[in-house]
């Protein structure tokens, strides 16, 4: 079943000295804000950032999300994903609410256990447990906190009182905009049971020897079944990530023309994993192929990974090409269409 589509971009914000058009952390952060502004003007629906630690990539999302929020007015802003192993859930609840209030309620937070990090026992270096279930326990506390639950007793003259205090500030509706980044069918079922939205990337930590899009579509179906069986109200949102590189110039061809456009299978984090293909080629061909992508059709949001080190101008032009010549085939209409009429 096909769902109406939102289109967003997903940036790792990578930088490297003399390694492209993003040479340091300051440039990576400023360019991410600039690309979000440009994407909103194009009509793109979302600006999402990947969070990694101990790497030359975006790592502390909330100052960045707050900056994007005050520089834009319509576009959704979010993460894909925050590794909860590295987080203090109550401090994170304060930061998330503040960023959401500054953005006028546009925050869409993807959280999860996260993918493998380059640091050995990195979360422990941050002062946190390495227990396998810790990320889920922290997520539960974070969700309770942003929903307004009391999380600490009030001080009653040097002893704990009966009143329970919530964190402040609170941002109404934020608790409904939390997504779980799922890498397996099992964790997608868990996310549905918990009543979170589903975020699925170009990587699944399992392989059943079927094409990636079919395995991911099965994951989405199981998620929706679990959501309904748990009795949650409303319709959950589902996003999938895709690498889409339209070739319209000699530069595009030099950069991406040799891609095999095939799924890959390999070992990651102790599991045989399937990596989704990259869509490269003429825009019309990519549009036809994405229409046949079972998971893209099953999702309501498609996050486009961008080669951030190529700079704002290149990525904005790429998003514009996708918006004009590829996304309409999926039933997408620009988010700024209403404001641009007349």
C-alpha positions, 0 to 999 in steps of 0.5 A: 500500500502506498502512502502520501509522501514527505521528503527530507534530507539526512546529513552526517555533516562529515568534515575533513581538512582539505577533504572537500568543501567542508573542512572543519566542524564550524563549516559542517554546522553552518552548512547544515543550517544553510542547507536546511534553509535552502531545502525549505525554499525548495519545498523539501519537508524535513532536515534530519541529522545523523549523530555520531561520537568520536568522529568528524561528524555531527555529534551534539544535535540540539544546538544545531536543531535549535539553530535550524528551528529559528532560521526556518518556519515550516520544515520538520527538523530531526535526528536519525538517530541519537544513540541513547547509550550516550545520553542523560535522558532528563537533560536530553528532555530539557534540551529537546523541549527547548529546541522544539519550542524554538522551532514551534513544534517541528521536532521529529526525534529519531532515537535508538541504541545506535550503530557501531561507534568508532570508540571502544566503550564510548558510552562508558567514557561518557559516564554511562552503563554499557548494559544491553537494555540501557538504551531502551530504559533511557528511552522510556524515562526520556519519553515519560519526562517529555510527556510531563510525568513527575520524575523527581520528588520535590524537596520538602525542607531537606527531605523528599516530599510527596509531590513529583516534579517534571522537567522544564520546559515542556513542549506539548506534542513532542512525546508523539514525535519520537521515532525508534531507529530499527535495524531488524524486524524484531526491534520494529515490532518492539517499537510498534508495541511501545507506540513510537514511530518507525525510522529505518535506514539503508541498513538492516542487521539481518538478511533473508536473501530477499532484496533489501526493499522487500525485507524492509517492507516486511519490517514495516508491515510487522511494525504496523501490525504490532502498533495496531495489536497494542491498541495505540490510537492514530496512525504511526509514521514510518520513514526509510532512508535512501541514497539517491544521486541523480546524474545530470552533469559531467561532475555527477557522472564523475562522482557517482556514475560508477556505482553498481546500484546493487544491495550489498551483504556483509558482517556488521556488529556481529550480524550478517547485514544487508545494505540497501542499494544507491539509486544513481542515473538519469532522474527519469530512471530513478523515479521509475525504480523508486516507484517499484521500491516496496519499502518506499511505497510503504513509508510515508517519509523518505529521507535522502542521504546527502554527500555533505562534504560537497557543500551547500550549493551542490546538495541544494541543486541535487535536492532541487533536481529530486524535487522537480523530476523524481519525487512527484512520481512518488505522489509527493508535492512540495511542502511550500506549494500552498504558500507559493500559490498566487 
